[in-house]
Amino acid sequence: MKSCTTTASNPLLSFLLQTWNSGSCDDSLETSRFLRDYAVWEINAFLWISLITITSLLTHKLLKLFKSWNQASKIPGPPCSSFYGHFNTLSKQSLTELLSDSHGEYGSVVKLWLGPTQLLVSIKDPELIKEMLLKAKDKLPLTGKAFRLAFGRSTLFASSFDKVEKRRESLASELKGRLLARANVISTKAMDCIMAKLHQITWKGSIDCKMFSQHMAFTLLGATIFGDTFLAWSKAPTYEELLMMVAKDACFWASYSVTPFWERGFWRYQQLCTKLKCLTQDLVQQCSKSYKLYHQMDPISHNETANSGMEATVGTKSCSGMFLLDNFFLQELNDQLNAREEPCGNIMGMMFHGCLTTGGLISNMLIRLATHPEIQHKIYSEIIMTRKSSEERDQANVENMPLLVATIYESARVMPSGPLLQRCSLKHDLRLKSGVVIPAGAIVVVPVQLVQMDDPSWGNDAGKFNPYRFLSKTEKISGSLDMDSSIAGPAEEIMEKRYSSFVLNDPNENPAFLPFGSGTRSCIFLKFVIQGVATLFASLLEQYEVRLNPGSKTNSKLSTNDSIFQNFPSQEILFVRRND
């Protein structure tokens, strides 16, 4: 049988079959043609919709870019002759140097183009900085991406302020209500662990300042968050090493616009992050077991401590870190706040960020004390006097050590943890009272090093290390006293004779003091860090004198240059045991 034909002996039947088959073939062809045309129409419609959608998105971005260019044109700044902005200029000099030159020529608000679409606005005026930090609540997407790649999703280190506001309030409440009241106890226990290690390594001679400072910060934060369990944890050295390895490469991998899944180095980095997460979960489980055991052994003491917000001091097992875990971090592990969060992500983020910033502060203070032995001697005298007058000899009453705390403030001022304080507004334009309008999405920076050495804000000795600028008199003393003068002067003599004559000023009263940030995204650990670091140094300086290694290559340069632009490399320092 052939298609559309048939052979039959009956002519009538043959005619009917031929007519029916012919009609069926025509219908089949029509249906096939209709389906083909319909498919073509569907594809064309999809392509047109896609084209219109993409064109609309590109048009919207282009209009937004034109708007940004128009708004940026009203902000003063150096001319840009390249399509790639001032990128070529940045390859010849540092960003801080370029901003210093630009502010000197164009005023307190300047712009730089980091590319055809990326605008950077720098603000140097303290009052405008204060206003900007209150309005610019978001952090750069790069910062949030670095934390997300390393530790997973988190509502404490996300770029958008809306995502972190609730968690920051929860953590601030814990710090204010319970943890800050026990900072002295926590730091003392951490210091005992640090001093034990220091006793073991001092016989080797000099110690790398940066590495030892990181270890001090790591021990302090670990003891604070995890309590005594952390100090007895055998895997702490491995955890510290992994954390520093992750910190070293975090920003590098986050700088990729598209996550580099094709890079072997990225997968090695992810393996390190996975190991860090496993160790963190193991430590949290150990802390949970210790907390439950402590609660079962002494439930009455636990309840009294929880209600009063204070813990037993001498002769009682510390469980201070456990309270923070029980009330805050275990809530995260149970996914009660956000089911999309990575377990332990906030804990690792706190350890990561805290070790870098606190370690930098400790390192800078050690170098400053070593290069200013006269300040170190006066702090030591202050510590001894406070110890003698204190009823609890084993507790460091740092509130009675104004010079020590002032030295911490001054160390943070002269060498902040980072040269720039970065913010942005992801959704809305920033409109300052001065009339400046900063487009949404622009990088807004504060050149902290420049602001904290500005003569109008700090006096003529802004470029010198002078802790006395944060102290003031409580009563009239014979003779004039200029607290903004250089260290050599009557302030030293009076401080030596009468420590009670001076009180510590609030550094935040000066809007140019920004080592811990300001505004809505300021460091919520500020008071704890200052109190904890002060307790650490009170214990350290009571037993040891800090000196630079005589064989250091830059020793002579460090002892003669007090400029805050002197960014000290990692130094070899000596801890000399005191005999008195």
Backbone torsions as a table, in degrees:
resi	resn	phi	psi	omega
1	MET	NA	134.0	176.7
2	LYS	-101.6	159.3	-179.0
3	SER	-65.9	131.0	175.4
4	CYS	69.5	9.6	176.4
5	THR	-136.5	159.0	176.9
6	THR	-152.0	153.3	178.6
7	THR	-115.9	120.8	-179.0
8	ALA	-141.5	152.4	-179.9
9	SER	-75.7	-23.2	-178.9
10	ASN	-94.1	113.7	-177.7
11	PRO	-61.8	-38.8	-178.9
12	LEU	-64.9	-45.2	179.1
13	LEU	-64.0	-38.4	178.3
14	SER	-62.6	-40.5	179.8
15	PHE	-66.9	-42.7	-179.2
16	LEU	-65.2	-42.7	179.9
17	LEU	-65.2	-39.3	-179.9
18	GLN	-65.3	-39.5	179.1
19	THR	-65.8	-42.6	-179.2
20	TRP	-66.1	-43.8	179.6
21	ASN	-66.2	-35.8	178.7
22	SER	-65.1	-41.9	177.6
23	GLY	-65.8	-39.1	179.0
24	SER	-64.0	-41.0	179.1
25	CYS	-65.6	-38.9	179.2
26	ASP	-65.3	-42.7	177.7
27	ASP	-62.4	-39.8	-179.4
28	SER	-64.7	-41.2	178.7
29	LEU	-65.6	-41.2	178.6
30	GLU	-63.1	-43.2	178.8
31	THR	-63.0	-43.9	179.6
32	SER	-62.9	-41.7	179.3
33	ARG	-65.6	-39.0	178.7
34	PHE	-65.0	-43.2	178.9
35	LEU	-63.7	-39.7	179.1
36	ARG	-65.2	-44.7	179.0
37	ASP	-65.1	-37.4	179.6
38	TYR	-65.5	-41.0	178.6
39	ALA	-63.2	-43.2	178.1
40	VAL	-62.1	-40.6	179.1
41	TRP	-64.4	-42.5	178.7
42	GLU	-62.6	-44.6	179.9
43	ILE	-63.8	-43.5	179.1
44	ASN	-63.0	-40.5	178.8
45	ALA	-64.0	-43.1	178.1
46	PHE	-62.1	-43.0	179.2
47	LEU	-64.4	-41.0	179.1
48	TRP	-65.8	-43.5	177.6
49	ILE	-61.7	-42.4	178.8
50	SER	-63.6	-42.4	-179.7
51	LEU	-63.7	-43.8	179.9
52	ILE	-65.3	-41.7	-179.3
53	THR	-64.3	-48.5	-179.9
54	ILE	-63.5	-40.9	178.8
55	THR	-63.4	-39.6	178.6
56	SER	-64.7	-43.3	179.0
57	LEU	-63.2	-44.6	180.0
58	LEU	-66.3	-38.0	178.0
59	THR	-64.6	-41.4	178.0
60	HIS	-62.3	-45.0	178.6
61	LYS	-64.9	-37.6	-179.7
62	LEU	-67.8	-42.7	176.8
63	LEU	-63.6	-39.6	177.3
64	LYS	-63.4	-38.7	178.7
65	LEU	-66.7	-43.3	177.6
66	PHE	-61.9	-40.2	177.4
67	LYS	-62.9	-42.5	178.9
68	SER	-63.3	-43.9	177.5
69	TRP	-60.7	-41.0	-179.1
70	ASN	-65.7	-44.7	178.5
71	GLN	-66.6	-38.5	-179.6
72	ALA	-69.1	-27.3	-179.6
73	SER	-64.6	-20.7	-179.8
74	LYS	-87.5	-7.3	178.1
75	ILE	-95.9	127.4	-178.7
76	PRO	-67.0	154.1	178.8
77	GLY	173.4	166.9	-179.6
78	PRO	-64.4	144.5	179.6
79	PRO	-63.8	150.4	-178.4
80	CYS	-118.1	114.3	-176.8
81	SER	-97.0	-8.3	-176.3
82	SER	-111.0	149.1	176.3
83	PHE	-63.4	-26.9	-178.7
84	TYR	-90.7	17.9	176.0
85	GLY	71.7	-144.2	-178.2
86	HIS	-93.5	22.0	-177.6
87	PHE	-62.9	-40.3	179.4
88	ASN	-65.0	-34.4	178.4
89	THR	-66.9	-37.6	-179.4
90	LEU	-67.9	-21.7	177.1
91	SER	-74.9	-14.4	-178.6
92	LYS	-100.6	-27.7	179.0
93	GLN	-145.3	159.7	-177.4
94	SER	-70.0	159.0	-179.6
95	LEU	-63.4	-37.9	179.0
96	THR	-62.6	-42.0	178.7
97	GLU	-65.4	-41.3	179.0
98	LEU	-64.7	-41.9	178.7
99	LEU	-66.9	-36.7	177.9
100	SER	-61.2	-45.2	178.1
101	ASP	-65.7	-41.0	-177.6
102	SER	-67.3	-42.0	178.7
103	HIS	-66.3	-36.0	178.2
104	GLY	-65.5	-29.5	-177.0
105	GLU	-96.6	-35.0	-171.0
106	TYR	-112.8	-7.0	176.1
107	GLY	112.4	-165.7	-172.5
108	SER	-79.8	-16.2	177.1
109	VAL	-126.6	118.3	-179.1
110	VAL	-132.4	158.7	178.9
111	LYS	-120.2	151.9	171.7
112	LEU	-137.8	144.0	175.3
113	TRP	-101.8	117.2	177.3
114	LEU	-85.7	-5.3	179.7
115	GLY	179.5	-178.8	-178.9
116	PRO	-66.0	-20.5	-177.1
117	THR	-122.6	-5.4	-175.7
118	GLN	-109.3	113.5	-178.5
119	LEU	-101.8	137.0	174.3
120	LEU	-119.7	128.6	178.9
121	VAL	-119.2	126.8	-179.7
122	SER	-110.3	135.7	-179.3
123	ILE	-122.8	130.3	-177.7
124	LYS	-115.2	-22.8	-178.7
125	ASP	-70.0	125.2	-175.7
126	PRO	-58.0	-39.8	-179.0
127	GLU	-68.3	-40.7	176.6
128	LEU	-67.3	-35.1	177.7
129	ILE	-62.3	-45.5	179.7
130	LYS	-59.6	-43.4	178.9
131	GLU	-66.2	-44.0	-178.5
132	MET	-62.8	-42.6	-177.5
133	LEU	-68.2	-21.7	174.5
134	LEU	-79.3	-31.3	-176.4
135	LYS	-93.1	-36.8	179.8
136	ALA	-85.0	93.8	-172.3
137	LYS	-92.3	-11.5	-175.6
138	ASP	-97.8	156.1	172.8
139	LYS	-105.3	167.8	-175.8
140	LEU	-63.6	141.8	176.9
141	PRO	-56.1	-31.4	178.7
142	LEU	-60.8	-37.9	179.5
143	THR	-64.8	-47.9	178.3
144	GLY	-63.3	-35.6	179.6
145	LYS	-67.6	-39.0	178.9
146	ALA	-60.4	-44.9	178.4
147	PHE	-68.2	-37.9	-177.4
148	ARG	-67.7	-42.7	179.4
149	LEU	-65.2	-35.5	-175.6
150	ALA	-83.0	-41.2	-169.2
151	PHE	-124.6	-0.8	-178.7
152	GLY	89.7	-176.8	-178.4
153	ARG	-65.6	140.3	-177.7
154	SER	-147.9	145.5	175.9
155	THR	-103.8	17.7	175.5
156	LEU	-112.8	-22.0	-177.2
157	PHE	-128.0	24.2	175.7
158	ALA	-76.4	158.7	-178.4
159	SER	-70.1	-43.5	-176.8
160	SER	-73.4	131.3	179.7
161	PHE	-67.7	-30.9	179.8
162	ASP	-60.3	-31.1	-178.1
163	LYS	-81.5	-22.2	-175.2
164	VAL	-106.6	-10.7	-172.5
165	GLU	-59.6	-48.2	-177.0
166	LYS	-63.8	-43.0	-178.1
167	ARG	-69.2	-38.1	177.5
168	ARG	-62.5	-40.9	177.9
169	GLU	-63.7	-40.0	179.1
170	SER	-63.8	-45.3	-179.5
171	LEU	-68.2	-40.8	179.0
172	ALA	-61.7	-36.4	178.3
173	SER	-65.2	-41.0	178.1
174	GLU	-63.6	-44.3	-178.0
175	LEU	-64.7	-43.4	-176.6
176	LYS	-72.3	-37.9	-173.4
177	GLY	-79.9	-37.0	-172.1
178	ARG	-132.2	-49.5	-169.7
179	LEU	-66.8	-41.5	-176.7
180	LEU	-63.7	-34.1	-179.8
181	ALA	-66.8	-20.0	-179.1
182	ARG	-111.4	16.5	-176.1
183	ALA	-61.7	-37.8	179.6
184	ASN	-61.9	-43.6	-179.1
185	VAL	-66.1	-44.6	-179.5
186	ILE	-61.3	-48.2	-177.5
187	SER	-65.1	-35.9	178.9
188	THR	-63.4	-44.2	178.4
189	LYS	-65.4	-40.2	176.3
190	ALA	-64.7	-38.4	-179.9
191	MET	-66.3	-35.4	176.1
192	ASP	-59.6	-40.8	178.2
193	CYS	-67.9	-41.7	179.7
194	ILE	-66.1	-43.5	-179.0
195	MET	-64.5	-35.4	177.4
196	ALA	-61.6	-42.1	177.8
197	LYS	-70.0	-37.2	179.9
198	LEU	-63.1	-39.7	178.0
199	HIS	-60.8	-31.6	-177.4
200	GLN	-76.7	-30.1	-173.1
201	ILE	-104.7	-9.0	-178.8
202	THR	-65.1	-27.7	-179.2
203	TRP	-67.8	-18.1	178.6
204	LYS	-75.6	-14.2	-179.1
205	GLY	107.2	-129.2	-175.8
206	SER	-72.2	155.9	-179.1
207	ILE	-126.9	140.0	176.2
208	ASP	-67.4	119.1	-173.6
209	CYS	-63.0	-43.8	-176.7
210	LYS	-65.4	-45.7	-177.7
211	MET	-65.4	-42.9	-179.1
212	PHE	-68.6	-35.7	177.8
213	SER	-64.8	-41.1	176.7
214	GLN	-61.8	-39.3	179.2
215	HIS	-66.4	-40.0	177.3
216	MET	-61.7	-45.5	179.4
217	ALA	-64.1	-41.6	179.7
218	PHE	-61.8	-44.5	179.9
219	THR	-66.9	-41.4	179.4
220	LEU	-61.1	-48.9	-178.6
221	LEU	-68.4	-40.6	179.4
222	GLY	-62.0	-43.9	178.7
223	ALA	-66.0	-32.2	179.7
224	THR	-70.2	-45.1	-174.6
225	ILE	-80.9	-41.0	-172.2
226	PHE	-108.1	-7.2	177.2
227	GLY	75.0	-155.8	-176.3
228	ASP	-64.5	-26.2	179.7
229	THR	-58.5	-37.5	-179.7
230	PHE	-66.1	-41.4	-177.7
231	LEU	-65.7	-26.7	179.6
232	ALA	-97.8	1.5	-175.7
233	TRP	-75.1	124.3	-176.5
234	SER	-72.9	-20.2	-177.5
235	LYS	-92.9	7.3	-177.9
236	ALA	-59.0	-43.6	178.6
237	PRO	-60.0	-40.7	177.8
238	THR	-64.8	-40.3	179.1
239	TYR	-63.2	-43.3	179.4
240	GLU	-63.0	-42.2	179.8
241	GLU	-63.9	-44.6	178.4
242	LEU	-63.0	-41.6	-178.8
243	LEU	-61.9	-41.4	179.2
244	MET	-70.0	-33.7	177.0
245	MET	-67.5	-40.1	177.2
246	VAL	-66.8	-41.4	-179.8
247	ALA	-62.5	-33.0	-177.3
248	LYS	-64.6	-37.1	-173.5
249	ASP	-109.0	2.2	-173.3
250	ALA	-59.9	-51.6	-177.0
251	CYS	-68.6	-30.5	-179.7
252	PHE	-62.5	-49.5	-178.1
253	TRP	-73.4	-26.9	177.7
254	ALA	-74.2	-18.5	-178.0
255	SER	-72.7	-15.1	177.1
256	TYR	-69.6	133.6	176.7
257	SER	-65.6	-37.7	175.9
258	VAL	-115.9	132.0	-178.4
259	THR	-54.5	122.0	-172.0
260	PRO	-78.4	71.7	179.9
261	PHE	-64.9	-20.0	-177.7
262	TRP	-81.8	-9.4	-177.6
263	GLU	-89.7	128.8	177.4
264	ARG	-65.2	-37.0	179.9
265	GLY	-60.7	-33.3	178.7
266	PHE	-65.6	-40.4	179.9
267	TRP	-70.9	-32.1	173.1
268	ARG	-65.3	-38.7	176.6
269	TYR	-63.6	-41.6	178.5
270	GLN	-64.9	-33.4	176.3
271	GLN	-65.1	-39.8	176.3
272	LEU	-62.2	-42.7	179.1
273	CYS	-63.3	-38.9	178.5
274	THR	-64.6	-42.8	177.4
275	LYS	-61.7	-39.8	179.2
276	LEU	-64.5	-40.3	178.2
277	LYS	-63.5	-41.6	-179.5
278	CYS	-64.3	-41.9	178.6
279	LEU	-65.6	-38.6	178.7
280	THR	-64.5	-43.4	178.2
281	GLN	-63.4	-38.2	177.2
282	ASP	-63.4	-42.6	179.9
283	LEU	-66.2	-40.5	178.7
284	VAL	-63.6	-39.4	177.5
285	GLN	-64.4	-40.7	177.4
286	GLN	-61.9	-41.9	179.3
287	CYS	-65.9	-38.8	179.7
288	SER	-63.7	-41.7	178.2
289	LYS	-64.4	-43.5	-179.8
290	SER	-64.5	-39.1	-180.0
291	TYR	-65.5	-44.7	179.4
292	LYS	-64.2	-40.1	178.8
293	LEU	-64.1	-42.8	179.0
294	TYR	-63.0	-40.9	-179.8
295	HIS	-65.8	-37.6	-179.9
296	GLN	-72.4	-36.7	-178.2
297	MET	-72.4	-36.2	-175.5
298	ASP	-140.8	67.5	-176.6
299	PRO	-66.0	-31.6	-179.0
300	ILE	-67.5	-46.9	178.8
301	SER	-63.4	-36.1	179.0
302	HIS	-63.5	-45.5	-178.0
303	ASN	-67.0	-39.6	178.2
304	GLU	-63.9	-40.2	-180.0
305	THR	-67.0	-41.3	-179.0
306	ALA	-65.5	-36.6	-178.6
307	ASN	-75.2	-38.4	-176.1
308	SER	-85.5	-20.7	-178.1
309	GLY	78.3	11.4	179.9
310	MET	-124.9	156.4	178.5
311	GLU	-120.0	157.8	176.4
312	ALA	-63.1	148.0	-172.8
313	THR	-100.8	-88.0	-171.6
314	VAL	-81.2	134.9	174.3
315	GLY	78.9	6.9	-179.4
316	THR	-118.7	140.4	179.5
317	LYS	-66.2	130.1	-178.6
318	SER	-79.4	133.3	174.5
319	CYS	-131.1	29.0	-173.8
320	SER	-62.3	-42.0	179.6
321	GLY	-65.0	-29.3	-177.9
322	MET	-65.9	-34.5	-179.8
323	PHE	-62.0	-39.9	178.5
324	LEU	-66.0	-41.7	178.7
325	LEU	-63.5	-46.2	-175.2
326	ASP	-64.3	-38.7	-173.2
327	ASN	-92.7	-17.1	-174.0
328	PHE	-127.7	-59.9	-171.3
329	PHE	-76.2	-36.1	176.7
330	LEU	-65.0	-26.1	174.6
331	GLN	-63.8	-35.7	177.4
332	GLU	-68.1	-42.6	-178.4
333	LEU	-64.9	-30.8	178.2
334	ASN	-82.6	3.0	177.6
335	ASP	56.9	39.7	-179.2
336	GLN	-84.8	-21.9	-177.3
337	LEU	-99.1	-39.7	-177.0
338	ASN	-155.7	113.0	-175.6
339	ALA	-68.3	-16.5	-177.8
340	ARG	-88.5	-4.6	-178.5
341	GLU	-73.3	149.4	174.4
342	GLU	-78.7	128.4	176.7
343	PRO	-56.1	133.0	179.2
344	CYS	70.0	6.9	-178.7
345	GLY	-62.6	-43.0	179.7
346	ASN	-67.8	-35.3	179.0
347	ILE	-63.8	-48.3	179.3
348	MET	-64.2	-37.1	178.4
349	GLY	-63.8	-40.0	178.0
350	MET	-65.6	-42.6	178.2
351	MET	-64.9	-41.6	-179.5
352	PHE	-62.4	-55.4	-177.1
353	HIS	-68.4	-41.4	-177.9
354	GLY	-66.5	-40.2	179.9
355	CYS	-64.2	-40.3	-178.8
356	LEU	-67.8	-48.9	-175.8
357	THR	-73.5	-47.1	-179.7
358	THR	-67.7	-38.4	177.2
359	GLY	-62.2	-39.4	177.1
360	GLY	-64.2	-40.5	178.7
361	LEU	-64.8	-44.3	179.9
362	ILE	-64.0	-42.9	180.0
363	SER	-62.0	-44.3	-179.7
364	ASN	-64.9	-38.8	-179.9
365	MET	-68.6	-37.9	177.3
366	LEU	-60.5	-43.2	179.7
367	ILE	-66.6	-40.9	-179.8
368	ARG	-65.0	-40.2	177.6
369	LEU	-66.0	-38.6	179.7
370	ALA	-67.7	-33.1	-179.1
371	THR	-90.5	-5.9	176.5
372	HIS	-130.5	72.2	-176.1
373	PRO	-61.2	-26.8	179.7
374	GLU	-67.7	-36.8	176.0
375	ILE	-67.6	-42.8	179.5
376	GLN	-60.0	-41.0	179.9
377	HIS	-63.9	-41.5	-179.7
378	LYS	-68.6	-36.3	176.3
379	ILE	-65.5	-40.5	177.9
380	TYR	-61.5	-43.4	177.9
381	SER	-62.9	-39.1	178.3
382	GLU	-63.8	-40.6	179.5
383	ILE	-64.1	-45.0	-178.8
384	ILE	-64.1	-43.6	179.3
385	MET	-62.5	-40.6	179.7
386	THR	-67.4	-39.4	178.6
387	ARG	-62.6	-42.9	-177.4
388	LYS	-66.7	-34.9	-178.0
389	SER	-88.3	-5.5	-177.3
390	SER	-89.4	142.6	177.3
391	GLU	-73.5	-32.3	179.4
392	GLU	-103.6	98.3	-174.0
393	ARG	-68.7	-25.0	-177.6
394	ASP	-88.8	1.6	178.3
395	GLN	-110.4	138.4	179.9
396	ALA	-92.4	105.5	179.2
397	ASN	-85.0	80.8	-173.2
398	VAL	-69.0	-18.0	177.5
399	GLU	-67.2	-16.9	176.5
400	ASN	-99.5	15.1	179.4
401	MET	-122.5	70.3	-175.1
402	PRO	-63.6	-36.0	-178.8
403	LEU	-67.2	-38.5	177.9
404	LEU	-61.4	-48.4	-179.2
405	VAL	-67.0	-38.2	177.8
406	ALA	-62.9	-34.3	177.7
407	THR	-67.8	-35.4	175.3
408	ILE	-64.5	-45.4	177.6
409	TYR	-58.9	-45.2	-177.6
410	GLU	-67.5	-36.6	175.9
411	SER	-63.6	-39.5	177.2
412	ALA	-69.0	-30.9	179.7
413	ARG	-72.1	-49.0	-173.0
414	VAL	-73.7	-25.4	178.2
415	MET	-144.5	83.8	-180.0
416	PRO	-66.4	165.8	-177.0
417	SER	-65.1	-24.7	177.6
418	GLY	-144.2	150.5	-178.0
419	PRO	-72.0	-20.9	-176.0
420	LEU	-130.1	142.0	170.2
421	LEU	-103.6	117.0	-169.7
422	GLN	-110.7	135.2	175.7
423	ARG	-142.8	170.0	172.8
424	CYS	-161.7	165.2	173.2
425	SER	-118.5	108.7	-171.6
426	LEU	-73.4	-29.0	-172.6
427	LYS	-110.2	-34.1	-171.0
428	HIS	-125.1	152.0	174.0
429	ASP	-69.1	148.5	176.8
430	LEU	-95.4	121.3	179.1
431	ARG	-113.4	109.5	-179.1
432	LEU	-89.5	157.7	-178.3
433	LYS	-63.8	-22.9	179.0
434	SER	-73.3	-7.5	-178.8
435	GLY	99.7	-9.0	179.5
436	VAL	-73.2	133.1	177.2
437	VAL	-115.9	119.2	-179.8
438	ILE	-103.5	122.1	-176.5
439	PRO	-60.8	149.2	176.4
440	ALA	-61.7	139.8	180.0
441	GLY	90.0	-11.9	178.9
442	ALA	-71.4	147.2	175.6
443	ILE	-80.9	120.9	179.0
444	VAL	-108.8	122.7	-176.1
445	VAL	-123.5	153.1	171.9
446	VAL	-118.0	115.2	177.6
447	PRO	-72.3	87.5	-170.6
448	VAL	-57.5	-41.6	-179.4
449	GLN	-61.5	-37.7	179.3
450	LEU	-72.5	-42.8	-177.9
451	VAL	-65.3	-38.6	-175.5
452	GLN	-85.5	7.2	171.6
453	MET	-124.7	13.5	-176.8
454	ASP	-75.3	124.0	-177.3
455	ASP	-58.9	-43.2	179.6
456	PRO	-59.0	-27.9	-177.9
457	SER	-92.0	-28.5	-172.0
458	TRP	-122.9	-4.0	180.0
459	GLY	96.0	178.4	-176.8
460	ASN	-68.9	-18.4	179.8
461	ASP	-100.9	27.5	-177.5
462	ALA	-59.2	-28.9	-178.8
463	GLY	-86.5	7.6	-178.2
464	LYS	-116.9	154.8	179.4
465	PHE	-82.4	109.5	-175.3
466	ASN	-144.0	91.8	-179.1
467	PRO	-63.2	-21.0	-175.7
468	TYR	-68.6	-11.2	178.3
469	ARG	-67.7	-19.1	179.9
470	PHE	-97.7	11.0	180.0
471	LEU	-117.1	151.4	176.7
472	SER	-142.4	160.8	-178.7
473	LYS	-78.1	149.5	175.2
474	THR	-103.0	-16.3	179.4
475	GLU	-149.8	162.5	-177.1
476	LYS	-71.1	130.6	-179.8
477	ILE	-124.8	140.8	-178.1
478	SER	-61.0	138.4	-179.8
479	GLY	95.1	147.3	179.4
480	SER	-79.2	152.1	-178.4
481	LEU	-142.0	119.8	178.6
482	ASP	-106.1	106.6	-174.4
483	MET	-70.6	-14.3	178.6
484	ASP	-98.8	10.7	178.4
485	SER	-79.3	175.2	178.8
486	SER	-70.0	169.0	-175.1
487	ILE	-61.8	-41.8	-179.1
488	ALA	-70.1	111.3	-177.8
489	GLY	167.2	-173.5	-176.5
490	PRO	-63.5	-21.5	-179.1
491	ALA	-60.1	-37.1	-179.2
492	GLU	-66.0	-46.4	-176.1
493	GLU	-63.8	-43.6	-179.4
494	ILE	-68.2	-38.6	179.7
495	MET	-64.4	-36.0	-179.3
496	GLU	-66.2	-38.0	-174.2
497	LYS	-86.5	-37.6	-171.9
498	ARG	-139.7	90.3	178.8
499	TYR	-66.5	-31.8	-177.7
500	SER	-68.5	-10.4	-179.8
501	SER	-78.1	-6.6	-175.9
502	PHE	-124.3	144.6	174.2
503	VAL	-126.0	158.3	-178.3
504	LEU	-84.2	130.1	175.8
505	ASN	-80.9	154.0	173.8
506	ASP	-77.1	112.8	-177.0
507	PRO	-64.9	-23.8	-178.1
508	ASN	-73.4	-8.5	174.0
509	GLU	-67.3	-23.6	175.0
510	ASN	-93.4	111.8	-177.4
511	PRO	-63.6	-10.8	179.0
512	ALA	-86.6	0.0	177.5
513	PHE	-91.8	105.9	-169.7
514	LEU	-133.4	21.7	-178.5
515	PRO	-65.5	-22.4	179.1
516	PHE	-110.7	16.0	179.9
517	GLY	78.7	-173.8	179.6
518	SER	-163.3	168.5	176.7
519	GLY	80.3	-152.7	-172.8
520	THR	-71.6	-23.4	-179.3
521	ARG	-112.4	28.3	178.3
522	SER	-69.9	164.6	-177.4
523	CYS	-69.7	118.7	179.8
524	ILE	-79.6	-8.3	178.0
525	PHE	-94.1	8.8	-172.0
526	LEU	-53.8	-55.9	-176.2
527	LYS	-63.8	-39.1	179.7
528	PHE	-66.0	-43.6	-179.5
529	VAL	-61.0	-46.5	-179.7
530	ILE	-61.8	-46.5	-178.6
531	GLN	-67.7	-40.8	179.7
532	GLY	-66.4	-45.9	179.7
533	VAL	-65.3	-38.2	177.6
534	ALA	-62.3	-40.8	178.3
535	THR	-65.2	-40.3	177.3
536	LEU	-59.3	-47.9	-177.1
537	PHE	-72.9	-29.1	175.8
538	ALA	-62.5	-42.1	178.2
539	SER	-72.1	-39.2	-177.4
540	LEU	-67.7	-49.8	-175.7
541	LEU	-72.3	-19.9	176.3
542	GLU	-68.2	-29.5	-176.9
543	GLN	-106.9	-25.2	-174.2
544	TYR	-131.8	152.6	169.8
545	GLU	-106.3	134.7	-177.8
546	VAL	-95.0	126.8	178.6
547	ARG	-134.2	153.4	172.1
548	LEU	-77.4	146.3	176.1
549	ASN	-64.9	124.0	-178.9
550	PRO	-56.8	-24.4	-179.4
551	GLY	-87.0	4.3	-179.7
552	SER	-64.5	135.7	-176.7
553	LYS	-66.2	-32.4	-175.9
554	THR	-104.9	17.7	-176.1
555	ASN	-61.1	-45.1	-179.0
556	SER	-66.4	-36.3	179.3
557	LYS	-67.1	-38.4	-179.1
558	LEU	-68.4	-34.2	-175.3
559	SER	-79.6	-13.0	-177.5
560	THR	-113.8	-6.7	-176.0
561	ASN	-120.4	113.1	179.8
562	ASP	-100.9	5.3	-177.0
563	SER	-63.4	141.3	-179.6
564	ILE	-73.8	-12.4	175.7
565	PHE	-77.9	-5.1	177.7
566	GLN	-77.9	92.2	-179.0
567	ASN	-82.8	102.9	-172.2
568	PHE	-66.9	133.9	170.0
569	PRO	-74.3	174.9	178.3
570	SER	-64.5	122.4	-173.7
571	GLN	-105.3	154.1	171.0
572	GLU	-90.1	121.1	-178.3
573	ILE	-119.2	161.0	178.9
574	LEU	-118.3	139.7	172.2
575	PHE	-109.4	108.5	-176.8
576	VAL	-99.4	123.9	-177.7
577	ARG	-66.3	133.1	178.7
578	ARG	-81.3	141.5	179.4
579	ASN	-99.4	-19.4	-177.3
580	ASP	-87.2	NA	NA
